[in-house]
């Protein structure tokens, strides 16, 4: 997946209406009218949202007699997930290393002298 494709997909998913459409399509194909039902927007706006999702490669349309159902492209979502997972796994490895360092530091004996904080000395005087 190239950077331009990633950019288009993430921009498409940046809109709550399009994310809701993707969620609906994850349950199966739907017509433009079915996708429009939960939203108080025009059919023209719904069509534009679908076009953005198509341009991002996240959905496709087919022809079934008079119907033109919209389908989720699960493979495209898997590619996005794989891209995210790569960085998530790197971050998890870094956090595990940090946890190890912190655990090792916590097991060291505390060699800090007591009552050395400047404010503590002032109060004792």
C-alpha positions in Angstrom: 0.0 0.0 0.0 1.6 3.3 -1.1 1.5 6.6 0.8 -1.1 8.2 -1.6 -3.4 5.3 -1.1 -3.0 5.4 2.7 -3.6 9.2 2.7 -6.9 8.8 0.7 -8.0 5.9 3.0 -7.3 7.8 6.2 -8.9 11.0 4.9 -12.0 9.0 4.0 -12.1 7.4 7.4 -11.7 10.8 9.0 -15.3 11.7 8.5 -17.9 10.2 11.0 -20.5 9.7 8.3 -18.1 7.6 6.2 -17.0 5.7 9.2 -20.7 4.9 10.0 -21.1 3.8 6.3 -18.1 1.5 6.6 -19.6 0.1 9.9 -22.9 -0.6 8.1 -21.2 -2.2 5.1 -19.2 -4.5 7.4 -22.5 -6.3 8.0 -23.1 -6.7 4.2 -23.8 -4.8 1.0 -26.3 -1.9 1.0 -27.8 0.4 -1.5 -27.3 4.2 -1.5 -30.7 4.6 0.0 -30.0 2.1 2.8 -26.8 3.9 3.6 -28.6 7.2 3.7 -31.3 6.1 6.1 -29.6 7.0 9.4 -28.4 10.4 8.2 -30.2 13.8 7.8 -28.3 14.6 4.7 -29.3 14.7 1.0 -28.9 11.7 -1.3 -26.4 13.8 -3.2 -24.2 14.2 -0.1 -24.5 10.4 0.5 -23.4 9.8 -3.0 -20.4 12.1 -2.5 -19.4 10.2 0.6 -19.6 6.9 -1.2 -17.5 8.3 -4.0 -14.8 9.4 -1.5 -14.8 5.8 -0.1 -14.6 4.4 -3.6 -11.7 6.7 -4.5 -9.9 5.5 -1.4 -10.4 1.9 -2.5 -12.5 1.0 0.6 -15.8 0.2 -1.2 -16.9 -1.0 -4.6 -20.3 -0.9 -6.4 -21.8 -3.7 -8.4 -25.0 -3.9 -10.5 -27.8 -6.3 -9.5 -30.6 -5.7 -12.0 -31.9 -2.2 -10.9 -29.9 -2.2 -7.7 -26.4 -0.9 -7.4 -25.3 -2.2 -4.0 -22.2 -0.8 -2.3 -19.7 -3.4 -1.0 -17.0 -3.1 1.6 -13.5 -4.1 0.3 -12.3 -6.1 3.3 -8.9 -6.5 1.8 -8.4 -2.8 1.8 -9.3 -2.6 5.5 -6.9 -5.5 6.1 -4.1 -3.5 4.4 -4.8 -0.5 6.7 -4.8 -2.7 9.7 -1.5 -4.3 8.8 0.0 -0.8 8.3 -1.3 0.3 11.8 -0.2 -3.0 13.4 3.4 -2.6 12.2 3.7 0.6 14.2 1.6 -0.6 17.1 3.9 -3.6 17.5 7.0 -1.4 17.4 5.5 0.8 20.1 4.6 -2.2 22.2 8.2 -3.4 22.0 9.5 -0.1 23.1 7.1 0.0 26.1 8.1 -3.5 27.1 11.7 -2.4 27.1 10.8 0.6 29.2 8.8 -1.6 31.6 11.9 -3.8 32.0 14.1 -0.8 32.7 11.6 0.6 35.2 11.3 -2.8 36.9 15.0 -3.1 37.2 15.3 0.4 38.6 12.6 -0.3 41.1 14.5 -3.3 42.4 17.6 -1.3 43.1 18.2 -0.3 46.8 17.2 3.2 47.6 20.5 5.1 48.3 18.9 8.5 48.6 19.8 10.1 52.0 16.7 11.0 54.0 15.8 14.7 54.9 18.0 16.2 52.1 15.3 18.1 50.4 15.9 21.9 50.9 12.4 22.5 52.1 12.7 19.7 54.6 15.8 21.3 56.1 14.1 24.7 56.3 11.3 23.2 58.3 13.7 21.4 60.7 15.5 24.6 61.5 
